[in-house]
Amino acid sequence: MATSVGHKLKRFRKKLLSPLYEFLQDSRAVGIVLMVCTVVSLIVANSPYQTTYINFWETAVHMPDGWHLPHSLLHWINDGLMVMFFFLVGMEIKRELTVGELSSIQKSLLPALAALGGMVCPALIFLAFNGGTAHAHGWGIPMATDIAFSLGILSLLGKRIPLTLKIFLMALAIIDDLGAILAIAVFYTATLQLTYLLCGAGVMVLLIILNLLKVQRLIFYLIPGLVLWYCIYNSGIHATIAGVLVAFCIPLTKIADLIHHLHDPVNFIVMPVFALANTAIIFPQDVMQAFTSPVSYGILAGLVLGKPLGIFLFSFIAAKLKWAALPHKTTWAQLLGAGMIAGIGFTMSIFISTLAYKEAELQIVSIMSVMVASLLAGLIGFIYLKLLKPNKV
């Protein structure tokens, strides 16, 4: 009898959880979850519960005296929890650079040049609206491409899109992330604290030595990694850079397993929490007013127009100069569509928005602009590629 009940419970649990498991394995799941979290956060932040909701993310986190650490829940999410996201991105970049789609000059040249164009053009367009003003520091906001959202949108098109174009967009987005990480480290850094910077450099040397000695146990990387995070957090450089630096030191033989184990926690816990916390913004009384500032013009034009323009232009020049060639079975029309979808900035663009501006009003304007621009870029790119004739694939 007990065996029969246990068997039924097992079948019921399997029946209940199987759809959830299948959903989590879907390439579109991350984008869907992030979108739902964003919508929920915006609704609650502009509901009668807005004060409680906003105050929750601003909850003070008390630490022992002398420990210079993040002082609110929001800061712990952006400076601490997001390190896991950057750690995962760093490992993916290392894997692609060593054994993946970016492991040779021939493989990486086209997506590298396309990514460069996709960063330069949006930044220049933003500066065209904001250059010489107090808002110019936000030029890095429209540079980013959200890997999860962009690949999720592309996957909705199924077999209409060649696999090589999906690989191209993934490689482009990875290089784009690397560019955004470098921009954060170099341009979105406060006053440097030399003592902490030197201590961090010493820890980094230790990690490199461990890698060269082929030490395999991850604990010997993760404990110094925490020390490195603390040093970088207090050095003035944004603390999330520590995640990338530690990732580059992890032995290649361990990276595949780590990526596998971190993929779901990062994509379905860390990123949704980040989206909930950073889109908890109260709409101004006149919502449209937020889209009439030079900052919003620069972000909207940068992501929706600058991304496809830069990606297509730099790719076209590279092909004409015979430096690189189009991916196999991919047309120029499809590459332009991929450039449109690359205008989905979301996660990284919102993150840079919180670094570029300290004023709450400018953060709200820039985050709202990123969300609208990402939505437009995704819709335009999807519709454009959907309307292309199947025989072009």
Phi, psi and omega per residue, in radians:
M1 nan -0.837 3.135
A2 -1.089 -0.679 3.124
T3 -1.106 -0.725 3.137
S4 -1.110 -0.750 3.125
V5 -1.132 -0.747 3.127
G6 -1.086 -0.688 3.130
H7 -1.133 -0.716 3.136
K8 -1.156 -0.706 3.107
L9 -1.098 -0.699 3.135
K10 -1.110 -0.757 3.114
R11 -1.132 -0.701 3.133
F12 -1.126 -0.755 3.140
R13 -1.115 -0.710 3.134
K14 -1.145 -0.727 3.137
K15 -1.140 -0.626 -3.110
L16 -1.301 -0.699 -3.022
L17 -1.572 -0.380 -3.099
S18 -0.991 -0.813 3.115
P19 -1.060 -0.654 3.118
L20 -1.143 -0.763 3.132
Y21 -1.085 -0.761 3.131
E22 -1.108 -0.662 3.117
F23 -1.118 -0.770 -3.114
L24 -1.131 -0.456 3.125
Q25 -1.439 -0.221 -3.128
D26 -1.270 2.346 -3.101
S27 -1.109 -0.348 -3.132
R28 -1.526 -0.165 -2.988
A29 -1.076 -0.751 -3.092
V30 -1.038 -0.839 3.138
G31 -1.071 -0.700 3.139
I32 -1.131 -0.798 -3.138
V33 -1.081 -0.777 3.133
L34 -1.093 -0.714 3.133
M35 -1.126 -0.757 3.122
V36 -1.090 -0.769 3.131
C37 -1.071 -0.710 3.135
T38 -1.116 -0.815 -3.132
V39 -1.096 -0.789 3.132
V40 -1.060 -0.793 -3.126
S41 -1.074 -0.764 3.138
L42 -1.137 -0.703 3.136
I43 -1.122 -0.854 -3.102
V44 -1.149 -0.687 -3.130
A45 -1.148 -0.331 3.132
N46 -2.029 0.458 3.118
S47 -1.926 3.117 3.072
P48 -1.042 -0.247 -3.126
Y49 -1.665 0.207 -3.017
Q50 -1.024 -0.725 -3.109
T51 -1.095 -0.814 3.123
T52 -1.083 -0.744 -3.092
Y53 -1.153 -0.855 3.139
I54 -1.103 -0.765 -3.134
N55 -1.106 -0.534 3.122
F56 -1.050 -0.817 -3.129
W57 -1.222 -0.386 3.123
E58 -1.622 0.119 -3.132
T59 -0.929 2.256 -3.135
A60 -1.248 2.414 3.075
V61 -1.965 1.904 -3.050
H62 -1.468 2.240 3.138
M63 -2.046 2.787 3.114
P64 -1.003 2.590 3.120
D65 -1.001 2.411 3.106
G66 1.619 -0.241 3.107
W67 -1.593 1.936 -3.115
H68 -1.509 1.581 -3.048
L69 -2.299 2.904 3.107
P70 -0.908 2.500 -2.987
H71 -1.928 0.072 3.068
S72 -2.517 2.866 -3.138
L73 -1.052 -0.734 3.119
L74 -1.054 -0.746 3.133
H75 -1.165 -0.634 3.100
W76 -1.150 -0.609 3.098
I77 -1.178 -0.847 -3.065
N78 -1.320 -0.589 -3.094
D79 -1.726 -0.377 -3.093
G80 -1.954 -1.095 -3.078
L81 -1.066 -0.661 -3.114
M82 -1.198 -0.191 3.040
V83 -1.051 -0.606 3.116
M84 -1.116 -0.686 3.093
F85 -1.091 -0.817 -3.133
F86 -1.211 -0.536 3.060
F87 -1.113 -0.779 3.107
L88 -1.120 -0.808 3.118
V89 -1.053 -0.733 3.139
G90 -1.073 -0.728 3.106
M91 -1.162 -0.678 3.104
E92 -1.126 -0.682 3.104
I93 -1.124 -0.790 -3.136
K94 -1.083 -0.756 -3.136
R95 -1.076 -0.785 -3.121
E96 -1.172 -0.599 -3.137
L97 -1.277 -0.463 -3.065
T98 -1.717 -0.780 -3.078
V99 -2.296 0.055 -3.040
G100 -1.868 -2.561 -3.022
E101 -1.253 -0.145 3.137
L102 -2.023 0.306 -2.998
S103 -1.376 -0.132 3.073
S104 -2.408 2.754 -3.138
I105 -1.048 -0.720 -3.114
Q106 -1.079 -0.723 -3.127
K107 -1.260 -0.640 -2.964
S108 -1.629 -0.249 -2.982
L109 -1.100 -0.839 -3.100
L110 -1.129 -0.925 3.103
P111 -1.095 -0.534 3.115
A112 -1.164 -0.814 3.128
L113 -1.197 -0.669 3.102
A114 -1.106 -0.737 3.114
A115 -1.111 -0.689 3.106
L116 -1.050 -0.812 3.095
G117 -1.091 -0.650 -3.142
G118 -1.271 -0.188 3.035
M119 -1.757 -0.719 -3.071
V120 -1.182 -0.866 -3.075
C121 -1.081 -0.836 3.095
P122 -1.059 -0.684 3.128
A123 -1.117 -0.725 3.133
L124 -1.172 -0.683 3.109
I125 -1.120 -0.726 3.099
F126 -1.062 -0.764 -3.129
L127 -1.198 -0.462 3.073
A128 -1.088 -0.562 3.106
F129 -1.553 -0.505 -2.960
N130 -2.167 -0.023 -3.121
G131 -1.008 2.379 3.122
G132 1.416 0.064 3.121
T133 -1.947 3.037 3.113
A134 -1.224 -0.197 -3.101
H135 -1.645 -0.053 -3.009
A136 -1.046 -0.391 -3.070
H137 -1.143 -0.192 -3.118
G138 -1.527 0.235 -3.090
W139 -1.030 -0.427 -3.115
G140 -1.372 -0.253 -3.060
I141 -1.067 -0.837 -3.103
P142 -1.446 0.145 -3.125
M143 -1.343 -0.423 -2.889
A144 -1.512 2.690 3.002
T145 -2.159 2.264 3.118
D146 -1.478 1.984 -3.068
I147 -1.060 -0.850 -3.049
A148 -1.071 -0.858 -3.106
F149 -1.166 -0.807 -3.049
S150 -1.127 -0.781 3.117
L151 -1.225 -0.549 3.086
G152 -1.114 -0.765 3.101
I153 -1.117 -0.758 -3.126
L154 -1.110 -0.622 -3.124
S155 -1.182 -0.428 3.111
L156 -1.123 -0.362 -3.100
L157 -1.494 -0.124 3.039
G158 0.987 -2.339 -3.039
K159 -1.354 -0.048 3.067
R160 -1.181 -0.342 -3.089
I161 -1.963 2.238 3.129
P162 -1.174 2.600 3.138
L163 -1.011 -0.608 -3.107
T164 -1.101 -0.553 3.107
L165 -1.246 -0.645 3.088
K166 -1.126 -0.716 3.106
I167 -1.136 -0.715 3.100
F168 -1.038 -0.807 -3.116
L169 -1.161 -0.669 3.113
M170 -1.106 -0.794 3.125
A171 -1.101 -0.753 3.118
L172 -1.046 -0.789 -3.107
A173 -1.147 -0.633 3.116
I174 -1.150 -0.792 3.101
I175 -1.131 -0.664 3.088
D176 -1.042 -0.765 3.097
D177 -1.060 -0.730 3.114
L178 -1.068 -0.736 3.096
G179 -1.085 -0.726 3.125
A180 -1.142 -0.690 3.115
I181 -1.087 -0.764 3.113
L182 -1.123 -0.696 3.113
A183 -1.082 -0.732 3.112
I184 -1.083 -0.786 -3.092
A185 -1.153 -0.684 -3.022
V186 -1.591 -0.769 -2.970
F187 -1.829 -0.345 -3.114
Y188 -1.983 0.868 -3.113
T189 -2.082 2.381 3.103
A190 -1.358 -2.955 3.118
T191 -1.028 2.278 -3.080
L192 -1.356 2.427 3.038
Q193 -1.816 1.852 -2.968
L194 -1.051 -0.690 -3.098
T195 -1.060 -0.878 3.124
Y196 -1.140 -0.612 3.136
L197 -1.133 -0.724 3.124
L198 -1.188 -0.688 3.095
C199 -1.099 -0.734 3.102
G200 -1.096 -0.691 3.108
A201 -1.102 -0.671 3.104
G202 -1.109 -0.744 3.102
V203 -1.125 -0.669 3.131
M204 -1.127 -0.694 3.082
V205 -1.063 -0.742 3.111
L206 -1.040 -0.776 3.138
L207 -1.105 -0.710 3.119
I208 -1.114 -0.723 3.125
I209 -1.101 -0.751 3.105
L210 -1.034 -0.701 3.121
N211 -1.152 -0.763 -3.134
L212 -1.141 -0.562 3.101
L213 -1.409 0.015 3.109
K214 1.056 0.626 3.034
V215 -1.168 2.253 -3.017
Q216 -1.773 -0.433 -3.076
R217 -1.243 2.152 -3.026
L218 -1.172 -0.460 -3.119
I219 -1.032 -0.540 -3.128
F220 -1.293 -0.219 3.054
Y221 -1.747 -0.632 -3.023
L222 -1.294 -0.673 3.132
I223 -1.163 -0.877 3.032
P224 -1.067 -0.513 3.110
G225 -1.076 -0.676 3.082
L226 -1.138 -0.691 3.089
V227 -1.133 -0.726 3.111
L228 -1.066 -0.741 3.100
W229 -1.026 -0.786 -3.125
Y230 -1.097 -0.745 3.140
C231 -1.131 -0.777 -3.115
I232 -1.201 -0.681 3.110
Y233 -0.994 -0.695 -3.103
N234 -1.572 -0.098 -3.123
S235 -1.433 -0.341 -3.078
G236 1.914 -0.400 3.040
I237 -1.352 2.554 -3.090
H238 -1.113 2.332 -2.968
A239 -1.061 -0.482 -3.080
T240 -1.125 -0.360 3.102
I241 -1.043 -0.481 3.117
A242 -1.027 -0.639 3.125
G243 -1.049 -0.719 3.137
V244 -1.207 -0.767 -3.111
L245 -1.086 -0.755 3.115
V246 -1.154 -0.701 -3.137
A247 -1.030 -0.692 -3.133
F248 -1.160 -0.358 -3.123
C249 -1.638 -0.223 -3.138
I250 -1.158 2.335 3.117
P251 -0.985 2.431 -3.098
L252 -1.023 -0.563 -3.117
T253 -1.157 -0.351 -3.121
K254 -1.703 -0.258 -2.980
I255 -1.149 -0.764 -3.099
A256 -1.014 -0.804 3.132
D257 -1.133 -0.731 -3.129
L258 -1.118 -0.758 3.102
I259 -1.049 -0.749 -3.142
H260 -1.060 -0.770 -3.082
H261 -1.337 -0.485 -3.100
L262 -1.594 -0.302 -3.036
H263 -0.948 -0.941 -3.089
D264 -1.212 -0.819 3.105
P265 -1.015 -0.696 -3.133
V266 -1.241 -0.826 -3.048
N267 -1.318 -0.494 -3.061
F268 -1.981 0.022 3.033
I269 -2.211 -1.044 -3.062
V270 -1.092 -0.917 -3.090
M271 -1.177 -0.718 3.046
P272 -1.075 -0.708 3.094
V273 -1.102 -0.730 3.083
F274 -1.044 -0.774 -3.136
A275 -1.122 -0.757 3.123
L276 -1.063 -0.786 -3.063
A277 -1.251 -0.682 -3.000
N278 -1.624 -0.120 3.024
T279 -1.901 0.261 3.052
A280 -1.387 1.214 -3.068
I281 -2.054 2.481 3.134
I282 -1.604 2.129 -3.140
F283 -1.092 2.423 3.023
P284 -1.130 2.796 -3.107
Q285 -0.980 -0.744 3.062
D286 -1.805 1.632 -3.053
V287 -1.015 -0.714 -3.090
M288 -1.125 -0.389 3.125
Q289 -1.076 -0.533 -3.128
A290 -1.162 -0.342 -3.101
F291 -1.815 0.323 3.135
T292 -2.036 0.263 3.120
S293 -1.756 2.743 3.095
P294 -0.999 -0.548 3.124
V295 -1.107 -0.823 -3.137
S296 -1.172 -0.672 3.094
Y297 -1.048 -0.778 -3.104
G298 -1.131 -0.719 -3.139
I299 -1.228 -0.827 -3.137
L300 -1.061 -0.875 -3.129
A301 -1.180 -0.644 -3.127
G302 -1.103 -0.818 -3.102
L303 -1.360 -0.771 -3.048
V304 -1.359 -0.655 -3.106
L305 -1.848 -0.769 -3.052
G306 -1.133 -0.690 -3.124
K307 -1.058 -1.020 -3.123
P308 -1.105 -0.625 3.128
L309 -1.092 -0.862 -3.111
G310 -1.148 -0.763 -3.127
I311 -1.114 -0.822 -3.113
F312 -1.174 -0.809 -3.073
L313 -1.089 -0.848 -3.115
F314 -1.178 -0.623 3.101
S315 -1.171 -0.743 -3.117
F316 -1.110 -0.763 3.117
I317 -1.103 -0.757 3.134
A318 -1.066 -0.683 3.124
A319 -1.211 -0.735 -3.141
K320 -1.129 -0.604 3.106
L321 -1.451 -0.007 3.138
K322 1.083 0.492 3.031
W323 -1.383 -0.502 -3.105
A324 -2.680 2.961 3.131
A325 -2.298 2.775 3.091
L326 -1.041 2.554 3.033
P327 -0.995 2.621 -3.098
H328 -0.980 2.347 3.115
K329 1.107 0.343 3.120
T330 -1.938 2.425 3.121
T331 -1.793 2.884 3.088
W332 -1.106 -0.606 3.121
A333 -1.092 -0.714 3.119
Q334 -1.205 -0.671 3.121
L335 -1.102 -0.674 3.075
L336 -1.077 -0.717 3.100
G337 -1.101 -0.693 3.089
A338 -1.108 -0.642 3.085
G339 -1.100 -0.659 3.090
M340 -1.093 -0.808 -3.126
I341 -1.153 -0.520 3.100
A342 -1.128 -0.218 3.082
G343 -1.282 -0.027 3.047
I344 -1.353 1.763 -3.076
G345 -1.553 -0.787 3.136
F346 0.517 -1.825 -2.912
T347 -0.893 -0.995 -3.062
M348 -1.213 -0.639 3.130
S349 -1.151 -0.731 3.084
I350 -1.113 -0.715 3.132
F351 -1.056 -0.819 3.139
I352 -1.154 -0.560 3.085
S353 -1.021 -0.676 -3.128
T354 -1.251 -0.364 3.113
L355 -1.584 -0.614 -3.039
A356 -1.241 -0.622 -3.070
Y357 -2.194 2.342 3.076
K358 -1.635 -0.420 -3.135
E359 -1.270 2.288 -3.109
A360 -1.031 -0.671 -3.108
E361 -1.096 -0.769 3.136
L362 -1.215 -0.603 3.086
Q363 -1.111 -0.736 3.125
I364 -1.093 -0.816 3.135
V365 -1.043 -0.815 -3.079
S366 -1.214 -0.712 3.137
I367 -1.162 -0.752 3.086
M368 -1.077 -0.691 3.135
S369 -1.157 -0.692 3.099
V370 -1.072 -0.781 -3.111
M371 -1.121 -0.787 3.139
V372 -1.164 -0.758 3.137
A373 -1.096 -0.723 3.125
S374 -1.120 -0.712 3.107
L375 -1.111 -0.795 3.125
L376 -1.098 -0.802 -3.123
A377 -1.056 -0.763 3.132
G378 -1.133 -0.782 -3.136
L379 -1.146 -0.825 -3.119
I380 -1.093 -0.789 -3.136
G381 -1.118 -0.747 -3.140
F382 -1.110 -0.855 -3.115
I383 -1.102 -0.728 3.140
Y384 -1.060 -0.865 -3.117
L385 -1.205 -0.562 3.107
K386 -1.144 -0.596 -3.091
L387 -1.435 -0.214 3.097
L388 -1.145 2.467 -3.124
K389 -1.116 2.411 -3.129
P390 -0.968 -0.545 -3.105
N391 -1.253 -0.072 3.067
K392 -1.489 -0.158 -3.138
V393 -1.490 nan nan
